[in-house]
Each structure stands twice: as C-alpha cells, then as structure tokens.
Amino acid sequence: MEKEVAEASRRFRMLAPEERVLVAVSGGKDSLALWHILAKLGYQVDGLYIDLGIAGYSDRSQEASQAFARERGLTLHVVSLAGELGAGLDELVRLARGKTCSLCGTVKRYLMNRLAWEGGYHALATGHNLDDEAATLLGNVLRWDEGYLARQYPVLPGEGKLVRKIKPLVFLSEREMAAYCLIEGIRYLYEDCPHAQGARSIVLKGVLNELEDRYPSTKISFLRQFLKVQARFRPPEPVELHDCPGCGMPTAAAGLCRFCRLKERVSHGAAA
C-alpha cells in the first residue's frame, strides 16, 4: 500500500521529495493512514485538524488526531471553525439555513487552502480513497455535471493563492485502509460524522458495493477508465479568479467569497 501511494505520487506528479505537504486529518482511518504513509515515505508532512464544532463528535475526532500526532512526534495544527467564522457547524446550519454537508464542504475547502497557503506548504493532501472517488464519480455522471467531472482528478494544480490539492489514496479501498491501520497499529475514530446519515454519498457507495460484490474490480475499473478520458471535460480556458475584498483569498464569485458571505450572515444572525 505504501508502494501504491508512492506510485500514485509519481504517476500524477503529486509531490517532489523536497516539498512540504499538509494533510487534512479528521481522526478517521484514511486521513491518519495517509499521514502515516507520507511520513514513512520521507516527505516533510504536517497535519491540519479543523474543529467543526459538531457536538460530541468533534471532541472525539480531535483527540484521535492529537493522540496520533503525539505518539509519533508529528506536528498537528488545530483550528476552530467557531474562531474563524464566529460559529461552529451546528450553529452555522441554523443561521445559514443551508444543507449541512454543503456548508461543511465550503468552509473546510476554504480553511484548508488558506491555512496551507499561509503555512507555506506546497501541497494539501486529503484522504479520499477509491470508494470515495468512485461514489463521487457515479454521482457526477448521474447528474452529468461536467463542471465537477472537469475537476475530479487525483491532482488539482496550484496557482497563486490556490495550493495544489492531491489525493494519494485514490486507488486504495476502504477495506485496504482499515487493514493497513490494523497492521500498523493506527488507532482511529470508528464512528462516522452524525450529519452523514442519509447522505447521497452513502447511498452511492452502497450501490457500488453491490456491483463490486457481483462484478469484482468494478470500482477501480470505473475510476481508471474515467481518468483516461477526464481531460475531455476540462474547459478550454481556466476559470477567471479574483481576490476576495474581504479576506484576499481567490474566488470565482463576484464580490465576497462564499466563506466571507457566510461570516457576514453569522455576524448578522448573532446580532439579531
């Protein structure tokens, strides 16, 4: 599995030996195993944990991440969503009246990129595995969402204040990651996010698992064949970005970026 990660890094030109990488960790098996593997491969790698303020769950996931780093002498950066935005995820959902998973993805992507850029890291690594990527691909194909298909790739190049995004576990399954953690003695949080119950991604993973049981190698074949033609979905011209007038980070939106707009909504909601 370590060889698989090294090969993915080489094949997709994810990392150079001298580059610094920040791994986004949640306390779960995939992100902690990825951190462990990249460290074993000799990369300069630190961790980032975002405390989302999910009652009960965030405390346990943070402790799992901190225990992992402490036992191995690794550096873990911890940032609080409430400190950055003025509200944790539970409160944000109430104030912004949006879908939980969508809001969570928005704030995490913003904070991960900004903190990686501010920290001078060359790349931001996430623990998306084969099951995650195959389910995402199936969802994008069912909606025929060409915008998302254009961006679904193991590496998203960095430019300016956008840090390179990499997914070194792209060809490794959830079962393989669980087995690796057992073999390597990696203690992780077993429970899923309470907001994930009933999520579309869970349903899509279930469909793919049924197909995999009946037709082995369905997931890996589905993803590999897509990656061979993924370039066809990329737009001829890159999306035009500008600096957000609120925080200075890049955004395709006119005016404030979505994070700053959420911050304003939280501020107005708290004052009401």
Contacts in CASP RR format, 6 or more apart in sequence:
PFRMAT RR
TARGET T0000
AUTHOR 0000-0000-0000
METHOD contacts of the structure
MODEL  1
MEKEVAEASRRFRMLAPEERVLVAVSGGKDSLALWHILAKLGYQVDGLYI
DLGIAGYSDRSQEASQAFARERGLTLHVVSLAGELGAGLDELVRLARGKT
CSLCGTVKRYLMNRLAWEGGYHALATGHNLDDEAATLLGNVLRWDEGYLA
RQYPVLPGEGKLVRKIKPLVFLSEREMAAYCLIEGIRYLYEDCPHAQGAR
SIVLKGVLNELEDRYPSTKISFLRQFLKVQARFRPPEPVELHDCPGCGMP
TAAAGLCRFCRLKERVSHGAAA
1 37 0 8 1.000
1 172 0 8 1.000
1 176 0 8 1.000
1 180 0 8 1.000
2 37 0 8 1.000
2 40 0 8 1.000
2 41 0 8 1.000
4 171 0 8 1.000
4 172 0 8 1.000
5 34 0 8 1.000
5 37 0 8 1.000
5 38 0 8 1.000
5 41 0 8 1.000
5 168 0 8 1.000
5 169 0 8 1.000
5 172 0 8 1.000
6 41 0 8 1.000
8 14 0 8 1.000
8 154 0 8 1.000
8 168 0 8 1.000
8 169 0 8 1.000
8 170 0 8 1.000
8 171 0 8 1.000
9 15 0 8 1.000
9 41 0 8 1.000
9 166 0 8 1.000
9 168 0 8 1.000
12 153 0 8 1.000
12 154 0 8 1.000
12 155 0 8 1.000
12 166 0 8 1.000
13 155 0 8 1.000
14 123 0 8 1.000
14 125 0 8 1.000
14 154 0 8 1.000
14 155 0 8 1.000
14 164 0 8 1.000
14 166 0 8 1.000
14 168 0 8 1.000
15 21 0 8 1.000
15 43 0 8 1.000
15 122 0 8 1.000
15 123 0 8 1.000
15 166 0 8 1.000
16 122 0 8 1.000
17 42 0 8 1.000
17 43 0 8 1.000
18 44 0 8 1.000
19 43 0 8 1.000
19 44 0 8 1.000
19 122 0 8 1.000
19 123 0 8 1.000
20 44 0 8 1.000
20 45 0 8 1.000
20 46 0 8 1.000
20 120 0 8 1.000
20 121 0 8 1.000
20 122 0 8 1.000
20 123 0 8 1.000
21 38 0 8 1.000
21 43 0 8 1.000
21 44 0 8 1.000
21 45 0 8 1.000
21 46 0 8 1.000
21 121 0 8 1.000
21 122 0 8 1.000
21 123 0 8 1.000
21 124 0 8 1.000
21 125 0 8 1.000
21 166 0 8 1.000
22 45 0 8 1.000
22 46 0 8 1.000
22 47 0 8 1.000
22 48 0 8 1.000
22 77 0 8 1.000
22 112 0 8 1.000
22 115 0 8 1.000
22 116 0 8 1.000
22 119 0 8 1.000
22 121 0 8 1.000
22 123 0 8 1.000
22 124 0 8 1.000
22 125 0 8 1.000
22 163 0 8 1.000
23 31 0 8 1.000
23 34 0 8 1.000
23 35 0 8 1.000
23 38 0 8 1.000
23 45 0 8 1.000
23 46 0 8 1.000
23 47 0 8 1.000
23 48 0 8 1.000
23 124 0 8 1.000
23 125 0 8 1.000
23 126 0 8 1.000
23 127 0 8 1.000
24 31 0 8 1.000
24 47 0 8 1.000
24 48 0 8 1.000
24 50 0 8 1.000
24 108 0 8 1.000
24 112 0 8 1.000
24 124 0 8 1.000
24 125 0 8 1.000
24 126 0 8 1.000
24 127 0 8 1.000
25 31 0 8 1.000
25 32 0 8 1.000
25 35 0 8 1.000
25 47 0 8 1.000
25 48 0 8 1.000
25 49 0 8 1.000
25 65 0 8 1.000
25 68 0 8 1.000
25 76 0 8 1.000
26 49 0 8 1.000
26 61 0 8 1.000
26 65 0 8 1.000
26 189 0 8 1.000
27 49 0 8 1.000
27 61 0 8 1.000
27 62 0 8 1.000
27 64 0 8 1.000
27 65 0 8 1.000
27 68 0 8 1.000
27 188 0 8 1.000
27 189 0 8 1.000
28 61 0 8 1.000
28 64 0 8 1.000
28 188 0 8 1.000
28 189 0 8 1.000
29 174 0 8 1.000
29 177 0 8 1.000
29 178 0 8 1.000
29 181 0 8 1.000
29 186 0 8 1.000
29 188 0 8 1.000
30 127 0 8 1.000
30 128 0 8 1.000
30 129 0 8 1.000
30 132 0 8 1.000
30 169 0 8 1.000
30 174 0 8 1.000
30 177 0 8 1.000
31 126 0 8 1.000
31 127 0 8 1.000
32 64 0 8 1.000
32 65 0 8 1.000
32 68 0 8 1.000
32 181 0 8 1.000
32 186 0 8 1.000
32 188 0 8 1.000
33 169 0 8 1.000
33 177 0 8 1.000
33 180 0 8 1.000
33 181 0 8 1.000
33 184 0 8 1.000
33 186 0 8 1.000
33 188 0 8 1.000
34 125 0 8 1.000
34 126 0 8 1.000
34 127 0 8 1.000
34 168 0 8 1.000
34 169 0 8 1.000
35 45 0 8 1.000
35 47 0 8 1.000
35 68 0 8 1.000
35 74 0 8 1.000
36 68 0 8 1.000
36 72 0 8 1.000
36 184 0 8 1.000
36 186 0 8 1.000
37 168 0 8 1.000
38 45 0 8 1.000
38 125 0 8 1.000
38 168 0 8 1.000
39 45 0 8 1.000
39 72 0 8 1.000
39 74 0 8 1.000
45 74 0 8 1.000
45 125 0 8 1.000
46 74 0 8 1.000
46 75 0 8 1.000
46 76 0 8 1.000
46 77 0 8 1.000
46 121 0 8 1.000
47 65 0 8 1.000
47 69 0 8 1.000
47 74 0 8 1.000
47 75 0 8 1.000
47 76 0 8 1.000
47 77 0 8 1.000
48 76 0 8 1.000
48 77 0 8 1.000
48 79 0 8 1.000
48 112 0 8 1.000
48 115 0 8 1.000
48 116 0 8 1.000
49 61 0 8 1.000
49 62 0 8 1.000
49 65 0 8 1.000
49 66 0 8 1.000
49 76 0 8 1.000
49 77 0 8 1.000
49 78 0 8 1.000
49 79 0 8 1.000
50 79 0 8 1.000
50 80 0 8 1.000
50 81 0 8 1.000
50 107 0 8 1.000
50 108 0 8 1.000
50 111 0 8 1.000
50 112 0 8 1.000
51 58 0 8 1.000
51 62 0 8 1.000
51 78 0 8 1.000
51 79 0 8 1.000
51 80 0 8 1.000
51 81 0 8 1.000
51 82 0 8 1.000
52 58 0 8 1.000
52 81 0 8 1.000
52 88 0 8 1.000
52 89 0 8 1.000
52 104 0 8 1.000
52 107 0 8 1.000
52 108 0 8 1.000
53 80 0 8 1.000
53 81 0 8 1.000
53 82 0 8 1.000
53 88 0 8 1.000
53 89 0 8 1.000
53 90 0 8 1.000
54 88 0 8 1.000
54 89 0 8 1.000
54 90 0 8 1.000
54 193 0 8 1.000
54 194 0 8 1.000
54 195 0 8 1.000
55 90 0 8 1.000
57 191 0 8 1.000
57 193 0 8 1.000
57 194 0 8 1.000
60 189 0 8 1.000
60 191 0 8 1.000
61 189 0 8 1.000
62 78 0 8 1.000
64 187 0 8 1.000
64 188 0 8 1.000
64 189 0 8 1.000
65 76 0 8 1.000
65 78 0 8 1.000
66 76 0 8 1.000
66 78 0 8 1.000
67 187 0 8 1.000
68 74 0 8 1.000
68 76 0 8 1.000
68 186 0 8 1.000
68 187 0 8 1.000
68 188 0 8 1.000
69 75 0 8 1.000
69 76 0 8 1.000
77 115 0 8 1.000
79 111 0 8 1.000
79 115 0 8 1.000
80 88 0 8 1.000
81 87 0 8 1.000
81 88 0 8 1.000
81 89 0 8 1.000
81 92 0 8 1.000
81 107 0 8 1.000
81 111 0 8 1.000
82 88 0 8 1.000
82 91 0 8 1.000
84 111 0 8 1.000
85 92 0 8 1.000
85 107 0 8 1.000
85 259 0 8 1.000
85 262 0 8 1.000
85 263 0 8 1.000
85 266 0 8 1.000
86 263 0 8 1.000
86 266 0 8 1.000
86 267 0 8 1.000
86 270 0 8 1.000
87 95 0 8 1.000
87 266 0 8 1.000
87 270 0 8 1.000
89 100 0 8 1.000
89 103 0 8 1.000
89 104 0 8 1.000
89 107 0 8 1.000
89 195 0 8 1.000
91 266 0 8 1.000
92 103 0 8 1.000
92 107 0 8 1.000
92 262 0 8 1.000
92 266 0 8 1.000
93 100 0 8 1.000
93 103 0 8 1.000
95 265 0 8 1.000
95 266 0 8 1.000
95 269 0 8 1.000
95 270 0 8 1.000
96 103 0 8 1.000
96 262 0 8 1.000
96 265 0 8 1.000
96 266 0 8 1.000
100 195 0 8 1.000
101 195 0 8 1.000
101 196 0 8 1.000
101 199 0 8 1.000
103 262 0 8 1.000
104 195 0 8 1.000
106 258 0 8 1.000
106 259 0 8 1.000
106 262 0 8 1.000
107 259 0 8 1.000
107 262 0 8 1.000
110 249 0 8 1.000
110 257 0 8 1.000
110 258 0 8 1.000
110 259 0 8 1.000
111 259 0 8 1.000
112 124 0 8 1.000
112 126 0 8 1.000
113 124 0 8 1.000
113 161 0 8 1.000
113 162 0 8 1.000
113 163 0 8 1.000
113 165 0 8 1.000
113 249 0 8 1.000
114 161 0 8 1.000
114 247 0 8 1.000
114 249 0 8 1.000
116 123 0 8 1.000
116 124 0 8 1.000
116 163 0 8 1.000
117 161 0 8 1.000
117 162 0 8 1.000
117 163 0 8 1.000
117 249 0 8 1.000
121 163 0 8 1.000
122 163 0 8 1.000
122 164 0 8 1.000
123 163 0 8 1.000
123 164 0 8 1.000
123 165 0 8 1.000
123 166 0 8 1.000
124 163 0 8 1.000
124 164 0 8 1.000
124 165 0 8 1.000
124 166 0 8 1.000
125 166 0 8 1.000
125 167 0 8 1.000
125 168 0 8 1.000
126 165 0 8 1.000
126 166 0 8 1.000
126 167 0 8 1.000
127 167 0 8 1.000
127 168 0 8 1.000
127 169 0 8 1.000
128 136 0 8 1.000
128 167 0 8 1.000
128 169 0 8 1.000
128 170 0 8 1.000
129 169 0 8 1.000
129 170 0 8 1.000
129 172 0 8 1.000
129 173 0 8 1.000
129 174 0 8 1.000
129 176 0 8 1.000
129 177 0 8 1.000
130 169 0 8 1.000
130 170 0 8 1.000
130 171 0 8 1.000
130 172 0 8 1.000
130 173 0 8 1.000
130 174 0 8 1.000
130 219 0 8 1.000
130 220 0 8 1.000
130 223 0 8 1.000
131 173 0 8 1.000
131 174 0 8 1.000
131 205 0 8 1.000
131 208 0 8 1.000
131 219 0 8 1.000
132 201 0 8 1.000
133 152 0 8 1.000
133 167 0 8 1.000
133 170 0 8 1.000
133 223 0 8 1.000
134 208 0 8 1.000
134 219 0 8 1.000
134 220 0 8 1.000
134 222 0 8 1.000
134 223 0 8 1.000
135 201 0 8 1.000
135 204 0 8 1.000
135 205 0 8 1.000
135 208 0 8 1.000
136 148 0 8 1.000
136 152 0 8 1.000
136 201 0 8 1.000
137 149 0 8 1.000
137 152 0 8 1.000
137 222 0 8 1.000
137 223 0 8 1.000
137 226 0 8 1.000
138 204 0 8 1.000
138 207 0 8 1.000
138 208 0 8 1.000
138 222 0 8 1.000
139 145 0 8 1.000
139 200 0 8 1.000
139 204 0 8 1.000
140 148 0 8 1.000
140 149 0 8 1.000
140 152 0 8 1.000
141 149 0 8 1.000
146 233 0 8 1.000
147 233 0 8 1.000
149 230 0 8 1.000
149 233 0 8 1.000
150 230 0 8 1.000
150 233 0 8 1.000
150 234 0 8 1.000
150 235 0 8 1.000
152 226 0 8 1.000
152 230 0 8 1.000
153 227 0 8 1.000
153 230 0 8 1.000
154 166 0 8 1.000
154 167 0 8 1.000
154 168 0 8 1.000
154 170 0 8 1.000
154 227 0 8 1.000
155 164 0 8 1.000
155 165 0 8 1.000
155 166 0 8 1.000
155 167 0 8 1.000
156 164 0 8 1.000
156 165 0 8 1.000
156 166 0 8 1.000
157 164 0 8 1.000
158 164 0 8 1.000
158 165 0 8 1.000
160 250 0 8 1.000
161 243 0 8 1.000
161 248 0 8 1.000
161 249 0 8 1.000
161 250 0 8 1.000
162 241 0 8 1.000
162 250 0 8 1.000
169 177 0 8 1.000
170 223 0 8 1.000
171 220 0 8 1.000
171 223 0 8 1.000
171 224 0 8 1.000
173 219 0 8 1.000
180 186 0 8 1.000
181 187 0 8 1.000
181 188 0 8 1.000
196 202 0 8 1.000
208 218 0 8 1.000
208 219 0 8 1.000
208 222 0 8 1.000
211 218 0 8 1.000
211 219 0 8 1.000
212 218 0 8 1.000
212 219 0 8 1.000
239 252 0 8 1.000
240 252 0 8 1.000
241 250 0 8 1.000
241 251 0 8 1.000
241 252 0 8 1.000
242 250 0 8 1.000
242 251 0 8 1.000
243 249 0 8 1.000
243 250 0 8 1.000
243 251 0 8 1.000
244 250 0 8 1.000
244 251 0 8 1.000
244 255 0 8 1.000
244 256 0 8 1.000
244 257 0 8 1.000
244 259 0 8 1.000
244 260 0 8 1.000
245 255 0 8 1.000
245 256 0 8 1.000
246 256 0 8 1.000
246 257 0 8 1.000
246 260 0 8 1.000
247 257 0 8 1.000
247 259 0 8 1.000
247 260 0 8 1.000
249 257 0 8 1.000
249 259 0 8 1.000
250 257 0 8 1.000
251 257 0 8 1.000
251 258 0 8 1.000
256 264 0 8 1.000
END
